[in-house]
Amino acid sequence: AGETKSALQMLRSIFPSDKFQAGFPAIAMRHQLYAMVPNRTEVDKALTEMTERGEVRVFQLGPHETDAAVLFTEDYSIYVHQRSGHSSAVEKLLERVVMRCWNASYSHSSLAIEHGLSDSDISELEHLGLLVPQGMYGDGRHWWLGVPGALCFLRTLVRGRVALLQVLRRSKHQELSRAELESLRLPRGTKLGIGYFVYDAVGANLVACVKTTAGDVLRLRE
């Protein structure tokens, strides 16, 4: 898990939390880790181990594979308390779900029967953005575990991803060295920083990272 944890800590260190609402936690996307650690299976295994130790949580911020986010559990708990307080419903979610169960999504029966949340608890947590409606399935309603304010983050991520791809599309041979890319300024509103977007685009298989003697070259994939 060492390499994956180091990659997570690096992404946490470059995450500009101050550019989001107060206390917003550093978010790493799972596919960014695939760009930083050579073996995807090792990343998945390390994330499972770190989740079971209570160090991190994986959140599904949207329906796509590239919407899987990783947060340090401590960062998430601090943010939840700061933003949503210490109500009984919030404490139940943190103690019974976040710290004890590793699913990204939960059915009504699992929340009610396995974790002891009442309908009013679920309603309150949904209102706070800590449970996000996922849809109706055979066994009833399902929710994703939520990160309040994540929608703003996702919009910023997509905006920066598009801007980075446009820069490469306009460049000669649709490629640039990492150094050249990192010296560029992306449009306003893409506040995550070019380094963050590079790992995002490579991990999402939108850009290839080619190793050369002069350093990494980032090339738009066909």
N, C-alpha and C positions, 0 to 999 in steps of 0.2 A: 504493500500500500504506500510505501515511501515516496515513489516517483509521482503517483497520483496526488498524494497529499501536498507535496512540494508545488505541483502545478496549480492546485487549488489555492494555496497560500499566495502564489505569485499573482494569480488573477484577482485575489482579494486585495492585494497590495496596490494594484493599478486601477482598482474600481473607484471612480470618483463619487463616493457617497454624498459629498457636500453639494453635488449638483442636483440631487434629488431631494424629496421632502425630508425634513429633519429625522435623523436616526435610521434612514433607509439602509438596509443591510447590503453588503457586497453580494452580488449574484454571479455565479459562474454557470455557464451553460455546459451540459454534459458533452456535447459535440466539440466544444473548445478543448476539452481534456483529450479527446481523440486526436486533436492536432498537435498536442504537446507530448503525449506519451505514445510510443510507437505501436503498442499492442492494445487494441480495443478491448479484448477479452480481459486483459490485466486491469484496465480502467474499471470495467464493470464489476470485476471481482473485488477490487479495492473499495469501490463505492459501497458494495454490499457489506463488506467487513466494517467499514467506517460507520455505516448506518446502524448496523447491529450493535456497535459500541456506543452509539448515541452521539457520535461526533458530527455527523452531517445528516441532512434530509434531502431527498430528491423530490422536487415539486414539478407537476405537469402544469405549465402556465398556459397551455393551449393544446389543440388536437394533434399537432404535428410532432414527429420524432425530434425535430430541432427546437421544440418548446420545453424540453426537459431541463430544469434548472437545479443547481446544487447550492445549498446554503449550509454554513456551519450552524449547528443546532443552537449553540449559545447565542450567536448573532440574531437568529430568528426569535428566540425566546425574549431577548432583551427588547427587540423591536416591537414584538406583540404586546408586551407589558407597557412599553412607552406609549404606543399608539392606542391600544384597546383597553388598558387598565387591568384590574385583577378580579373581575367578576367571577362568580362561581362557574359560569359556562366556559370562560377563557381558561381558568385553572384546570377544569376537567379536560379540555382539549389538549392542553400542554402535557398534563401528567398522564392521561390515559391513552391518548392517541399519538401525540408527537413523540413522546419518550418511550412508548411501549409497542407501537405497531408501525410497520415500515411501508404500508401500502401508500400509493399516490392517490388512490381514490377509494371511497367508502360508500356502501349502501346504507339505506335508512335502517335496516335491521341490524347491521354491524354497529352503527353508531348507537342505536338504542339498546340493543340486547348485550352486545359484547363490551361496549364502552360506557354504558349507563348515562347517555345523554338524552334528556327529555326533548319533546318537540319544541318547547320554548327555548331550550339551549341551542338547538339546531337553528332555529329562526334567528336568534341573537347573533350566532356565529356567522350565519349567512349575511346578515346585515353589516357585520363588521368586516366582511371580505375574507374571513378565516376559513369559511367553507364556500366553495364556488360550485354552483349547480353544473353538473356534467350532462344530465339527461335522464330519460326514463329507460329502464331495462326490464327484463323479465321479472326481476325481484324488486321492482320499484325504483324510486329516485336514487340517484348517485351524486356524490359531490367529490370534487378534488379538494385537497388541502390547499388553502390559499395563502398568498403573500399580498397583503393589502398594498395597493399602489403599484402592483406589478404591471398593470396595463400601460402605464406611462413609460416604464422601463422597456417593455416589449416594443412599443412604438419607436422609441429612441434606437433600439437595437436594429429594427428593420430599416429605419431611415438611414442609419450609418452603413448598414450592409449594402443598400442600394447605391449610396454615394460612392462607396469603395469600388463596387463593380463598374460604375460609370467611369471612374478615373481609369481603371484598367482597360475598359472598352475603348477609351479615346487615345490610349497610349500606343506607341509604335509596337507592333507585334502583339498587342494586348498583354504586355507584361512589364513589370517594373521590379527593380531590386527592392528588398525590404527597406533598405536605408533610404532610397528615394521616396518610397511610400510614406515612411515615418516622418519625413521632412515636410510632407504636404499638410495643408489644413483642410479638413473636411468642412462642409457647409455648417452654418449655425444650427443648433438643435441636435447635432450628432455628438452629444456630450460625453460619450464613453471613452473617447481616445482611440487613435488609429491602431495602437497595439492590440487593444481589445477586439476591434473589428477584424483584424488580420486573423487572429485565432478563430474567430467566429466563421469567417468565410472559408478558411482551409478545412476546419472541422465539419462544416456543412457540405463539403465537396463542391463548392462553387468556384474555388480557386485552388490551383496546384502549387505546392511549395517545392521548388527545384533547388537542390543543393549545388552550389558551384564554388570554385576556388575563391571567387570574389565575394561570397556570401549568398544568402538565400535570394532566389528570384521568385516572385509571385506571378503566376500566369493564369489568365482566365481559362476556365475549362470550357470545352466546346458544348 
